[in-house]
Structures are given as C-alpha cells and as structure tokens.
Amino acid sequence: EPEVTQTPSHQVTQMGQEVILRCVPISNHLYFYWYRQILGQKVEFLVSFYNNEISEKSEIFDDQFSVERPDGSNFTLKIRSTKLEDSAMYFCASTGSGELFFGEGSRLTVL
Amino acid sequence: EDQVTQSPEALRLQEGESSSLNCSYTVSGLRGLFWYRQDPGKGPEFLFTLYSAGEEKEKERLKATLTKKESFLHITAPKPEDSATYLCAVLETSGSRLTFGEGTQLTVNP
C-alpha cells in the first residue's frame, strides 16, 4: 500500500540552527501539506502546496519556515533558525482526491 | 473561525462494551469531515471522510455518521487493539486546511 515517508524520524538540534525535514509523498498525489503537533496538543496546519507553489499557509508559518519540492518526489520543510517552541512532531501529508494521508512524522527537539 | 470540539477527552471501555465518540463542529461551509486514528508517537491514520449530512460509513467495528452540526464515531464491541486517540477534522469549502479537534483517547481493557 502506498505511503507517505518522512526523514529523519527524530532530529535534535541547537536553538538557532537550520533544520530540513524531508518527505516523499504518495507518487500520484498532487497536493502536499505540513502539519505539526506539539506534545499533548492538537494537530495544527502549517502549509499546503500545489503546482509548485504555496496555496495556503497558517499564522504559524512565518518567515522562518519555507517549503520546496526540489525534484519530482521530495517535499521539504526548512526551519531557518530554530526556537525552543519549534519542538514538535512534524507531519507531512498528501492527497490526490480528498482523503489526506499522513506520514509517521519527524520529531524535532530544539535544545 | 472554524471550531472542532471532541468529547469525551478520554474514554475507558471494557472489551465488548460499545460506545460513541462525538465531534461537534462550526464552519461556514463544510466540504468534508474526516476521522483519523492516532497511535502514540505515530502519524494520523485515515479512517473515514463524510461529505454530507445523513451520510454513514463503516469499517470493521467502526461506524461514522454526520449531521449538520456533529459527527459520531460508533465503536461496536471494541477490542484492546482499538485503543488509540481518535481525531476528527473538518475541511471548509474555502481553503485547503484540515482543522483538527483535540481528540478522544480511547482505552479498551481486556
């Protein structure tokens, strides 16, 4: 069964460092997303991406965040200068026709 | 602003004891309501999408229903492996984001 894959599964970084989280969406999907979940809190939307551009972003997705589809298979989330409050699980998701499928997540710990 | 409220926050059942989880929502226009299952440390696993009031969908011991203001996830004769957090999310007609509720943490004891 096709699935969304994410790497790394866990990353520990120092405050102020840049982090890139990687995702391989399901191959025939055209819409891609990033969500995050702070420990014990609900899943929150960050950004949606379609046709090589951002289609919607939340208030959380400020200038420190960026997304890119560098080739035909990868979708990345870059956090330019990490803060302590960026510590969370980051989920990539993709859809082709309505049902949104999530990856297993990348746990980011900022020290 | 979209609002999604799930109740109860936590639910403990004995194996075989059927129950229902509630998701109430407030949106200007509903494109779809989604149910997911989330195990600890894992990503949400898709269960159902409901698009219009009156719609019902079933999968094994789970059945989801939708009205104009809320959705129910009915669990019939649950087993311990059904223990997880169940998430409800709505997709508005304008926009592409899912808005999630806080989830219901279900524990099924053998």
gemmi code that builds the backbone of each chain (N, CA, C; Angstrom):
import gemmi

chains = {
    "A": [
        ("GLU", (0.850, -1.191, 0.000), (0.000, 0.000, 0.000), (0.890, 1.247, 0.000)),
        ("PRO", (0.603, 2.205, -0.897), (1.430, 3.417, -0.956), (1.375, 4.155, 0.372)),
        ("GLU", (2.484, 4.803, 0.724), (2.509, 5.553, 1.962), (3.392, 6.784, 1.828)),
        ("VAL", (3.163, 7.743, 2.713), (3.988, 8.933, 2.809), (5.165, 8.596, 3.729)),
        ("THR", (6.381, 8.849, 3.267), (7.549, 8.553, 4.088), (8.249, 9.847, 4.486)),
        ("GLN", (8.733, 9.882, 5.711), (9.388, 11.069, 6.235), (10.744, 10.717, 6.842)),
        ("THR", (11.707, 11.617, 6.640), (13.014, 11.506, 7.275), (13.482, 12.872, 7.739)),
        ("PRO", (14.249, 12.945, 8.850), (14.531, 11.841, 9.767), (13.338, 11.549, 10.666)),
        ("SER", (13.373, 10.443, 11.381), (12.307, 10.170, 12.323), (12.469, 11.020, 13.570)),
        ("HIS", (13.709, 11.345, 13.911), (13.960, 12.183, 15.080), (15.196, 13.030, 14.815)),
        ("GLN", (15.103, 14.326, 15.090), (16.249, 15.204, 14.951), (16.352, 16.087, 16.182)),
        ("VAL", (17.568, 16.142, 16.702), (17.862, 17.022, 17.826), (18.772, 18.123, 17.314)),
        ("THR", (18.447, 19.375, 17.635), (19.239, 20.486, 17.126), (19.375, 21.548, 18.196)),
        ("GLN", (20.346, 22.406, 18.003), (20.534, 23.528, 18.921), (19.717, 24.716, 18.446)),
        ("MET", (19.228, 25.490, 19.372), (18.479, 26.707, 19.069), (19.297, 27.588, 18.115)),
        ("GLY", (18.629, 28.108, 17.081), (19.293, 28.958, 16.114), (19.807, 28.222, 14.886)),
        ("GLN", (19.840, 26.903, 14.941), (20.311, 26.127, 13.805), (19.197, 25.931, 12.785)),
        ("GLU", (19.598, 25.648, 11.557), (18.651, 25.360, 10.466), (18.370, 23.865, 10.413)),
        ("VAL", (17.118, 23.542, 10.131), (16.708, 22.139, 10.043), (15.932, 21.940, 8.747)),
        ("ILE", (16.163, 20.829, 8.085), (15.374, 20.453, 6.911), (14.729, 19.103, 7.176)),
        ("LEU", (13.418, 19.072, 7.080), (12.661, 17.823, 7.221), (12.209, 17.401, 5.823)),
        ("ARG", (12.341, 16.102, 5.567), (12.085, 15.614, 4.221), (10.899, 14.665, 4.172)),
        ("CYS", (10.231, 14.676, 3.047), (9.033, 13.874, 2.862), (8.997, 13.372, 1.428)),
        ("VAL", (8.564, 12.132, 1.264), (8.247, 11.612, -0.061), (6.756, 11.319, -0.064)),
        ("PRO", (5.955, 12.175, -0.735), (4.504, 11.952, -0.772), (4.164, 10.720, -1.610)),
        ("ILE", (2.922, 10.315, -1.562), (2.447, 9.221, -2.401), (2.554, 9.660, -3.858)),
        ("SER", (3.007, 8.753, -4.728), (3.539, 9.144, -6.029), (2.557, 9.856, -6.948)),
        ("ASN", (1.300, 9.516, -6.973), (0.379, 10.171, -7.897), (-0.414, 11.296, -7.247)),
        ("HIS", (-0.033, 11.698, -6.051), (-0.714, 12.793, -5.368), (-0.171, 14.136, -5.838)),
        ("LEU", (-1.043, 15.147, -5.795), (-0.667, 16.458, -6.322), (-0.668, 17.555, -5.267)),
        ("TYR", (-1.298, 17.282, -4.114), (-1.393, 18.276, -3.053), (-0.579, 17.793, -1.865)),
        ("PHE", (0.234, 18.688, -1.317), (1.126, 18.313, -0.230), (0.969, 19.287, 0.926)),
        ("TYR", (1.192, 18.769, 2.118), (0.937, 19.559, 3.324), (2.009, 19.284, 4.367)),
        ("TRP", (2.171, 20.258, 5.253), (2.890, 20.061, 6.510), (1.970, 20.467, 7.657)),
        ("TYR", (1.941, 19.603, 8.665), (1.245, 19.861, 9.916), (2.232, 19.650, 11.046)),
        ("ARG", (1.914, 20.202, 12.209), (2.756, 19.910, 13.361), (1.878, 19.605, 14.569)),
        ("GLN", (2.472, 18.887, 15.521), (1.762, 18.558, 16.751), (2.727, 18.700, 17.915)),
        ("ILE", (2.532, 19.739, 18.699), (3.306, 19.898, 19.932), (2.800, 18.851, 20.920)),
        ("LEU", (3.715, 18.313, 21.714), (3.391, 17.224, 22.635), (2.163, 17.545, 23.480)),
        ("GLY", (1.170, 16.657, 23.412), (-0.039, 16.832, 24.217), (-1.052, 17.786, 23.635)),
        ("GLN", (-0.762, 18.340, 22.455), (-1.688, 19.299, 21.844), (-2.248, 18.746, 20.537)),
        ("LYS", (-3.126, 19.517, 19.920), (-3.769, 19.019, 18.721), (-2.900, 19.225, 17.484)),
        ("VAL", (-3.245, 18.534, 16.424), (-2.547, 18.658, 15.155), (-2.904, 20.008, 14.533)),
        ("GLU", (-1.871, 20.752, 14.094), (-2.079, 22.107, 13.566), (-1.566, 22.200, 12.132)),
        ("PHE", (-2.321, 22.840, 11.282), (-1.946, 23.072, 9.887), (-0.818, 24.100, 9.797)),
        ("LEU", (0.152, 23.804, 8.940), (1.203, 24.786, 8.666), (1.046, 25.362, 7.253)),
        ("VAL", (1.055, 24.477, 6.259), (1.107, 24.953, 4.885), (0.582, 23.888, 3.929)),
        ("SER", (-0.015, 24.347, 2.827), (-0.385, 23.446, 1.742), (0.314, 23.912, 0.468)),
        ("PHE", (0.542, 22.962, -0.431), (1.413, 23.209, -1.593), (0.826, 22.483, -2.777)),
        ("TYR", (0.675, 23.221, -3.881), (0.113, 22.624, -5.091), (0.708, 23.304, -6.296)),
        ("ASN", (1.040, 22.534, -7.296), (1.544, 23.083, -8.558), (2.769, 23.962, -8.320)),
        ("ASN", (3.634, 23.471, -7.445), (4.910, 24.131, -7.160), (4.795, 25.485, -6.486)),
        ("GLU", (3.685, 25.713, -5.806), (3.608, 26.932, -5.022), (2.716, 26.734, -3.800)),
        ("ILE", (2.911, 27.599, -2.825), (2.100, 27.547, -1.613), (0.677, 27.966, -1.958)),
        ("SER", (-0.303, 27.136, -1.578), (-1.693, 27.507, -1.831), (-2.356, 28.100, -0.594)),
        ("GLU", (-1.887, 27.731, 0.582), (-2.405, 28.305, 1.818), (-1.376, 28.108, 2.918)),
        ("LYS", (-1.285, 29.064, 3.835), (-0.412, 28.910, 4.987), (-1.080, 29.473, 6.221)),
        ("SER", (-0.682, 28.937, 7.380), (-1.275, 29.391, 8.633), (-0.434, 30.515, 9.235)),
        ("GLU", (-0.943, 31.045, 10.330), (-0.254, 32.120, 11.041), (1.071, 31.626, 11.614)),
        ("ILE", (1.154, 30.317, 11.855), (2.385, 29.739, 12.404), (3.503, 29.805, 11.373)),
        ("PHE", (3.158, 29.664, 10.127), (4.126, 29.557, 9.023), (4.645, 30.944, 8.694)),
        ("ASP", (5.609, 31.406, 9.507), (6.148, 32.748, 9.286), (7.436, 32.663, 8.461)),
        ("ASP", (8.204, 33.743, 8.454), (9.361, 33.832, 7.563), (10.467, 32.828, 7.892)),
        ("GLN", (10.439, 32.212, 9.061), (11.477, 31.235, 9.375), (11.218, 29.886, 8.690)),
        ("PHE", (10.011, 29.720, 8.166), (9.653, 28.464, 7.524), (9.661, 28.631, 6.008)),
        ("SER", (10.028, 27.560, 5.305), (9.877, 27.540, 3.857), (9.663, 26.097, 3.415)),
        ("VAL", (9.032, 25.927, 2.268), (8.825, 24.605, 1.702), (9.329, 24.601, 0.273)),
        ("GLU", (9.668, 23.392, -0.162), (10.231, 23.263, -1.508), (9.947, 21.862, -2.023)),
        ("ARG", (9.749, 21.777, -3.333), (9.686, 20.475, -3.991), (10.867, 20.454, -4.966)),
        ("PRO", (12.016, 20.014, -4.475), (13.241, 20.154, -5.263), (13.316, 19.247, -6.483)),
        ("ASP", (12.531, 18.153, -6.467), (12.520, 17.251, -7.608), (11.138, 16.627, -7.693)),
        ("GLY", (10.984, 15.584, -8.493), (9.660, 15.015, -8.695), (9.126, 14.170, -7.578)),
        ("SER", (9.941, 13.938, -6.539), (9.469, 13.031, -5.499), (9.540, 13.609, -4.089)),
        ("ASN", (10.447, 14.544, -3.813), (10.633, 15.027, -2.458), (9.888, 16.327, -2.204)),
        ("PHE", (9.519, 16.500, -0.930), (8.869, 17.724, -0.471), (9.495, 18.059, 0.869)),
        ("THR", (10.074, 19.248, 0.992), (10.837, 19.548, 2.197), (10.263, 20.736, 2.965)),
        ("LEU", (10.486, 20.710, 4.265), (10.171, 21.823, 5.157), (11.484, 22.287, 5.776)),
        ("LYS", (11.798, 23.558, 5.587), (13.013, 24.123, 6.172), (12.624, 25.091, 7.271)),
        ("ILE", (13.276, 24.939, 8.410), (13.114, 25.894, 9.512), (14.453, 26.587, 9.665)),
        ("ARG", (14.472, 27.894, 9.387), (15.749, 28.596, 9.211), (16.517, 28.777, 10.504)),
        ("SER", (15.919, 29.223, 11.526), (16.598, 29.490, 12.794), (15.694, 28.973, 13.901)),
        ("THR", (15.957, 27.752, 14.333), (15.018, 27.081, 15.223), (14.942, 27.742, 16.600)),
        ("LYS", (13.724, 27.686, 17.157), (13.473, 28.189, 18.501), (13.033, 27.014, 19.376)),
        ("LEU", (13.100, 27.216, 20.667), (12.688, 26.147, 21.579), (11.253, 25.709, 21.303)),
        ("GLU", (10.393, 26.684, 20.984), (8.983, 26.381, 20.774), (8.699, 25.677, 19.447)),
        ("ASP", (9.724, 25.473, 18.630), (9.556, 24.679, 17.405), (9.609, 23.183, 17.687)),
        ("SER", (9.952, 22.808, 18.893), (9.984, 21.390, 19.259), (8.579, 20.805, 19.106)),
        ("ALA", (8.457, 19.766, 18.281), (7.149, 19.193, 17.962), (7.348, 18.003, 17.034)),
        ("MET", (6.246, 17.298, 16.786), (6.206, 16.316, 15.694), (5.735, 17.049, 14.447)),
        ("TYR", (6.436, 16.857, 13.359), (6.058, 17.472, 12.098), (5.595, 16.363, 11.151)),
        ("PHE", (4.372, 16.527, 10.663), (3.784, 15.523, 9.787), (3.648, 16.078, 8.380)),
        ("CYS", (4.074, 15.287, 7.419), (3.829, 15.556, 6.023), (2.580, 14.785, 5.607)),
        ("ALA", (1.814, 15.327, 4.684), (0.620, 14.648, 4.205), (0.446, 14.932, 2.729)),
        ("SER", (-0.267, 14.029, 2.053), (-0.551, 14.254, 0.645), (-1.932, 13.717, 0.301)),
        ("THR", (-2.483, 14.244, -0.761), (-3.781, 13.787, -1.234), (-3.859, 13.914, -2.745)),
        ("GLY", (-4.683, 13.025, -3.309), (-4.957, 13.128, -4.731), (-6.405, 13.465, -4.993)),
        ("SER", (-7.284, 12.998, -4.070), (-8.720, 13.144, -4.360), (-9.560, 13.367, -3.123)),
        ("GLY", (-8.999, 13.940, -2.090), (-9.805, 14.258, -0.924), (-9.275, 13.656, 0.356)),
        ("GLU", (-9.054, 12.337, 0.388), (-8.526, 11.720, 1.618), (-7.071, 12.133, 1.798)),
        ("LEU", (-6.771, 12.641, 2.977), (-5.428, 13.118, 3.278), (-4.677, 12.037, 4.030)),
        ("PHE", (-3.539, 11.622, 3.490), (-2.742, 10.571, 4.101), (-1.492, 11.178, 4.721)),
        ("PHE", (-1.223, 10.785, 5.963), (-0.120, 11.342, 6.724), (1.052, 10.368, 6.800)),
        ("GLY", (2.257, 10.960, 6.912), (3.423, 10.150, 7.234), (3.509, 9.901, 8.728)),
        ("GLU", (4.551, 9.162, 9.127), (4.724, 8.824, 10.531), (5.322, 9.948, 11.356)),
        ("GLY", (5.795, 10.981, 10.709), (6.254, 12.160, 11.415), (7.752, 12.220, 11.635)),
        ("SER", (8.227, 13.443, 11.831), (9.606, 13.705, 12.238), (9.543, 14.455, 13.559)),
        ("ARG", (10.150, 13.852, 14.567), (10.162, 14.514, 15.877), (11.343, 15.464, 15.934)),
        ("LEU", (11.082, 16.745, 16.123), (12.137, 17.753, 16.234), (12.258, 18.195, 17.681)),
        ("THR", (13.470, 18.082, 18.201), (13.753, 18.546, 19.554), (14.776, 19.663, 19.460)),
        ("VAL", (14.425, 20.845, 19.939), (15.316, 22.002, 19.919), (15.813, 22.258, 21.341)),
        ("LEU", (17.139, 22.240, 21.486), (17.743, 22.425, 22.819), (18.292, 23.828, 22.996)),
    ],
    "B": [
        ("GLU", (-14.142, 31.728, 12.768), (-13.048, 30.753, 12.773), (-13.620, 29.348, 12.988)),
        ("ASP", (-13.095, 28.395, 12.231), (-13.543, 27.015, 12.371), (-13.278, 26.524, 13.775)),
        ("GLN", (-14.240, 25.763, 14.294), (-14.041, 25.151, 15.599), (-14.462, 23.708, 15.550)),
        ("VAL", (-13.637, 22.867, 16.147), (-13.929, 21.440, 16.227), (-13.743, 21.020, 17.681)),
        ("THR", (-14.788, 20.457, 18.263), (-14.745, 20.053, 19.668), (-15.087, 18.583, 19.775)),
        ("GLN", (-14.210, 17.831, 20.407), (-14.431, 16.393, 20.564), (-14.723, 16.071, 22.028)),
        ("SER", (-15.625, 15.120, 22.209), (-15.925, 14.655, 23.563), (-16.232, 13.161, 23.543)),
        ("PRO", (-15.944, 12.460, 24.647), (-15.188, 12.972, 25.788), (-13.708, 13.093, 25.456)),
        ("GLU", (-12.936, 13.696, 26.365), (-11.481, 13.781, 26.144), (-10.858, 12.407, 26.253)),
        ("ALA", (-11.362, 11.603, 27.172), (-10.844, 10.255, 27.371), (-12.009, 9.325, 27.679)),
        ("LEU", (-11.868, 8.082, 27.248), (-12.930, 7.092, 27.427), (-12.306, 5.733, 27.679)),
        ("ARG", (-12.737, 5.119, 28.772), (-12.271, 3.757, 29.081), (-13.441, 2.796, 28.921)),
        ("LEU", (-13.229, 1.752, 28.150), (-14.260, 0.746, 27.916), (-13.730, -0.634, 28.249)),
        ("GLN", (-14.629, -1.510, 28.594), (-14.275, -2.926, 28.682), (-14.419, -3.533, 27.294)),
        ("GLU", (-13.618, -4.515, 27.014), (-13.718, -5.214, 25.740), (-15.167, -5.642, 25.521)),
        ("GLY", (-15.707, -5.334, 24.339), (-17.080, -5.689, 24.022), (-18.113, -4.644, 24.392)),
        ("GLU", (-17.699, -3.599, 25.103), (-18.630, -2.552, 25.545), (-18.712, -1.454, 24.487)),
        ("SER", (-19.791, -1.401, 23.767), (-19.947, -0.435, 22.671), (-20.155, 0.982, 23.194)),
        ("SER", (-19.724, 1.971, 22.419), (-19.893, 3.368, 22.810), (-19.756, 4.262, 21.584)),
        ("SER", (-19.889, 5.575, 21.804), (-19.771, 6.547, 20.722), (-18.902, 7.711, 21.135)),
        ("LEU", (-18.151, 8.225, 20.173), (-17.359, 9.435, 20.344), (-18.039, 10.547, 19.558)),
        ("ASN", (-17.954, 11.759, 20.090), (-18.643, 12.882, 19.465), (-17.665, 13.916, 18.918)),
        ("CYS", (-18.020, 14.498, 17.793), (-17.254, 15.609, 17.211), (-18.270, 16.665, 16.781)),
        ("SER", (-18.262, 17.806, 17.448), (-19.136, 18.889, 17.017), (-18.297, 19.955, 16.338)),
        ("TYR", (-18.869, 20.578, 15.315), (-18.079, 21.499, 14.516), (-18.862, 22.752, 14.162)),
        ("THR", (-18.124, 23.818, 13.940), (-18.700, 25.077, 13.483), (-17.854, 25.568, 12.335)),
        ("VAL", (-18.427, 25.543, 11.148), (-17.738, 26.043, 9.964), (-18.730, 26.825, 9.123)),
        ("SER", (-18.214, 27.705, 8.282), (-19.107, 28.471, 7.419), (-19.641, 27.606, 6.279)),
        ("GLY", (-18.845, 26.644, 5.850), (-19.300, 25.715, 4.821), (-18.443, 24.469, 4.890)),
        ("LEU", (-19.081, 23.304, 5.003), (-18.329, 22.060, 5.196), (-18.101, 21.386, 3.856)),
        ("ARG", (-16.809, 21.129, 3.549), (-16.508, 20.327, 2.363), (-16.385, 18.857, 2.737)),
        ("GLY", (-15.860, 18.609, 3.932), (-15.725, 17.225, 4.372), (-15.349, 17.144, 5.838)),
        ("LEU", (-15.743, 16.050, 6.474), (-15.358, 15.786, 7.857), (-14.598, 14.468, 7.878)),
        ("PHE", (-13.450, 14.493, 8.526), (-12.529, 13.368, 8.488), (-12.367, 12.770, 9.884)),
        ("TRP", (-12.247, 11.451, 9.932), (-11.883, 10.759, 11.173), (-10.545, 10.062, 10.955)),
        ("TYR", (-9.687, 10.218, 11.958), (-8.381, 9.576, 11.943), (-8.178, 8.847, 13.263)),
        ("ARG", (-7.319, 7.851, 13.206), (-6.838, 7.159, 14.406), (-5.366, 7.511, 14.563)),
        ("GLN", (-4.940, 7.813, 15.791), (-3.526, 8.111, 16.027), (-3.021, 7.283, 17.200)),
        ("ASP", (-1.995, 6.487, 16.945), (-1.312, 5.752, 17.995), (-0.172, 6.612, 18.525)),
        ("PRO", (0.257, 6.377, 19.774), (1.305, 7.228, 20.379), (2.559, 7.294, 19.525)),
        ("GLY", (3.034, 8.502, 19.255), (4.261, 8.701, 18.505), (4.148, 8.434, 17.019)),
        ("LYS", (2.928, 8.260, 16.528), (2.702, 7.940, 15.117), (1.886, 9.031, 14.432)),
        ("GLY", (1.835, 8.960, 13.120), (1.023, 9.894, 12.364), (-0.432, 9.482, 12.339)),
        ("PRO", (-1.332, 10.427, 12.087), (-2.757, 10.077, 11.972), (-2.996, 9.090, 10.838)),
        ("GLU", (-3.807, 8.087, 11.130), (-4.154, 7.064, 10.146), (-5.581, 7.303, 9.678)),
        ("PHE", (-5.761, 7.475, 8.376), (-7.069, 7.811, 7.822), (-8.076, 6.692, 8.065)),
        ("LEU", (-9.274, 7.098, 8.523), (-10.379, 6.150, 8.702), (-11.511, 6.429, 7.717)),
        ("PHE", (-12.116, 7.616, 7.804), (-13.303, 7.949, 7.017), (-13.296, 9.404, 6.588)),
        ("THR", (-13.994, 9.660, 5.476), (-14.411, 11.012, 5.124), (-15.919, 11.000, 4.927)),
        ("LEU", (-16.585, 11.988, 5.508), (-18.031, 12.177, 5.335), (-18.244, 13.537, 4.702)),
        ("TYR", (-19.162, 13.600, 3.733), (-19.302, 14.832, 2.973), (-20.630, 15.550, 3.199)),
        ("SER", (-21.688, 14.804, 3.551), (-22.983, 15.470, 3.667), (-23.781, 14.857, 4.807)),
        ("ALA", (-24.661, 15.680, 5.375), (-25.494, 15.244, 6.487), (-26.299, 14.015, 6.091)),
        ("GLY", (-26.327, 13.049, 7.004), (-27.040, 11.807, 6.738), (-26.141, 10.692, 6.237)),
        ("GLU", (-24.931, 11.042, 5.851), (-24.010, 10.044, 5.322), (-23.473, 9.176, 6.465)),
        ("GLU", (-23.272, 7.902, 6.175), (-22.690, 6.963, 7.130), (-21.630, 6.126, 6.418)),
        ("LYS", (-20.564, 5.782, 7.159), (-19.544, 4.892, 6.615), (-19.124, 3.916, 7.697)),
        ("GLU", (-18.786, 2.702, 7.284), (-18.405, 1.657, 8.232), (-17.095, 1.016, 7.830)),
        ("LYS", (-16.353, 0.605, 8.868), (-15.123, -0.144, 8.648), (-14.911, -1.007, 9.873)),
        ("GLU", (-15.048, -2.286, 9.705), (-14.905, -3.256, 10.794), (-15.824, -2.864, 11.955)),
        ("ARG", (-15.275, -2.562, 13.117), (-16.100, -2.249, 14.288), (-16.470, -0.768, 14.384)),
        ("LEU", (-16.073, 0.023, 13.416), (-16.285, 1.461, 13.458), (-17.353, 1.887, 12.463)),
        ("LYS", (-18.163, 2.846, 12.897), (-19.160, 3.430, 12.009), (-19.223, 4.922, 12.288)),
        ("ALA", (-19.093, 5.719, 11.238), (-19.123, 7.169, 11.375), (-20.397, 7.714, 10.749)),
        ("THR", (-20.989, 8.687, 11.444), (-22.206, 9.334, 10.947), (-22.026, 10.841, 11.001)),
        ("LEU", (-22.828, 11.549, 10.211), (-22.683, 13.000, 10.111), (-24.046, 13.678, 10.096)),
        ("THR", (-24.164, 14.750, 10.928), (-25.310, 15.637, 10.848), (-24.781, 17.024, 10.482)),
        ("LYS", (-25.657, 18.004, 10.483), (-25.228, 19.350, 10.095), (-24.348, 20.021, 11.152)),
        ("LYS", (-24.333, 19.462, 12.367), (-23.566, 20.115, 13.436), (-22.548, 19.197, 14.089)),
        ("GLU", (-22.679, 17.882, 13.877), (-21.782, 16.979, 14.569), (-21.625, 15.652, 13.837)),
        ("SER", (-20.610, 14.943, 14.285), (-20.378, 13.602, 13.761), (-20.152, 12.676, 14.944)),
        ("PHE", (-20.549, 11.427, 14.751), (-20.323, 10.415, 15.776), (-19.491, 9.297, 15.193)),
        ("LEU", (-18.602, 8.793, 16.035), (-17.862, 7.573, 15.683), (-18.325, 6.502, 16.661)),
        ("HIS", (-19.082, 5.549, 16.125), (-19.618, 4.469, 16.948), (-18.650, 3.299, 16.913)),
        ("ILE", (-18.357, 2.769, 18.091), (-17.459, 1.622, 18.180), (-18.256, 0.462, 18.768)),
        ("THR", (-18.403, -0.585, 17.969), (-19.211, -1.734, 18.369), (-18.302, -2.865, 18.820)),
        ("ALA", (-18.565, -3.374, 20.016), (-17.806, -4.488, 20.576), (-16.304, -4.272, 20.432)),
        ("PRO", (-15.773, -3.198, 21.012), (-14.349, -2.888, 20.810), (-13.427, -3.935, 21.402)),
        ("LYS", (-12.228, -3.990, 20.820), (-11.160, -4.872, 21.291), (-10.002, -4.018, 21.794)),
        ("PRO", (-9.116, -4.597, 22.592), (-7.979, -3.810, 23.107), (-7.170, -3.124, 22.001)),
        ("GLU", (-7.094, -3.741, 20.828), (-6.326, -3.135, 19.741), (-6.992, -1.884, 19.161)),
        ("ASP", (-8.205, -1.609, 19.560), (-8.859, -0.362, 19.162), (-8.412, 0.816, 20.025)),
        ("SER", (-7.635, 0.549, 21.050), (-7.127, 1.619, 21.919), (-6.235, 2.554, 21.115)),
        ("ALA", (-6.553, 3.836, 21.134), (-5.834, 4.858, 20.363), (-6.501, 6.194, 20.643)),
        ("THR", (-5.932, 7.251, 20.074), (-6.612, 8.541, 20.081), (-7.318, 8.707, 18.746)),
        ("TYR", (-8.584, 9.060, 18.793), (-9.382, 9.252, 17.593), (-9.564, 10.747, 17.360)),
        ("LEU", (-9.153, 11.164, 16.162), (-9.152, 12.574, 15.805), (-10.230, 12.862, 14.778)),
        ("CYS", (-10.870, 13.986, 14.951), (-11.857, 14.493, 13.994), (-11.277, 15.756, 13.381)),
        ("ALA", (-11.510, 15.963, 12.102), (-11.014, 17.164, 11.435), (-12.013, 17.601, 10.374)),
        ("VAL", (-12.094, 18.913, 10.146), (-13.016, 19.426, 9.132), (-12.246, 20.170, 8.060)),
        ("LEU", (-12.776, 20.085, 6.865), (-12.250, 20.811, 5.720), (-13.346, 21.742, 5.240)),
        ("GLU", (-13.054, 23.033, 5.234), (-14.032, 24.031, 4.840), (-14.083, 24.149, 3.320)),
        ("THR", (-15.212, 24.653, 2.819), (-15.364, 24.782, 1.372), (-14.346, 25.757, 0.779)),
        ("SER", (-14.039, 26.809, 1.519), (-12.996, 27.733, 1.058), (-11.716, 27.413, 1.808)),
        ("GLY", (-10.683, 26.990, 1.131), (-9.444, 26.670, 1.810), (-9.054, 25.225, 1.637)),
        ("SER", (-7.833, 24.930, 2.050), (-7.299, 23.584, 1.868), (-6.814, 22.961, 3.167)),
        ("ARG", (-7.033, 23.634, 4.296), (-6.500, 23.123, 5.543), (-7.522, 22.276, 6.283)),
        ("LEU", (-7.035, 21.220, 6.941), (-7.852, 20.487, 7.891), (-7.703, 21.155, 9.259)),
        ("THR", (-8.825, 21.359, 9.933), (-8.809, 21.855, 11.306), (-9.179, 20.698, 12.211)),
        ("PHE", (-8.255, 20.352, 13.103), (-8.427, 19.180, 13.952), (-9.016, 19.543, 15.305)),
        ("GLY", (-9.727, 18.578, 15.881), (-10.107, 18.651, 17.272), (-8.980, 18.119, 18.149)),
        ("GLU", (-9.232, 18.170, 19.471), (-8.211, 17.742, 20.432), (-8.090, 16.224, 20.507)),
        ("GLY", (-9.106, 15.527, 20.033), (-9.053, 14.072, 20.044), (-9.729, 13.459, 21.256)),
        ("THR", (-10.117, 12.198, 21.116), (-10.618, 11.389, 22.231), (-9.673, 10.212, 22.407)),
        ("GLN", (-9.117, 10.103, 23.609), (-8.200, 8.998, 23.901), (-9.014, 7.809, 24.399)),
        ("LEU", (-9.064, 6.770, 23.585), (-9.847, 5.568, 23.903), (-8.946, 4.467, 24.439)),
        ("THR", (-9.325, 3.918, 25.570), (-8.641, 2.758, 26.132), (-9.655, 1.636, 26.271)),
        ("VAL", (-9.335, 0.480, 25.692), (-10.200, -0.692, 25.791), (-9.477, -1.745, 26.614)),
        ("ASN", (-10.038, -2.057, 27.748), (-9.423, -3.039, 28.647), (-9.914, -4.453, 28.344)),
        ("PRO", (-9.000, -5.431, 28.408), (-9.405, -6.823, 28.103), (-10.259, -7.405, 29.222)),
    ],
}
model = gemmi.Model(1)
for chain_id, residues in chains.items():
    chain = gemmi.Chain(chain_id)
    for i, (resn, *xyz) in enumerate(residues, 1):
        res = gemmi.Residue()
        res.name, res.seqid = resn, gemmi.SeqId(i, " ")
        for name, pos in zip(("N", "CA", "C"), xyz):
            atom = gemmi.Atom()
            atom.name, atom.element = name, gemmi.Element(name[0])
            atom.pos, atom.b_iso = gemmi.Position(*pos), 0.0
            res.add_atom(atom)
        chain.add_residue(res)
    model.add_chain(chain)
structure = gemmi.Structure()
structure.add_model(model)
structure.setup_entities()
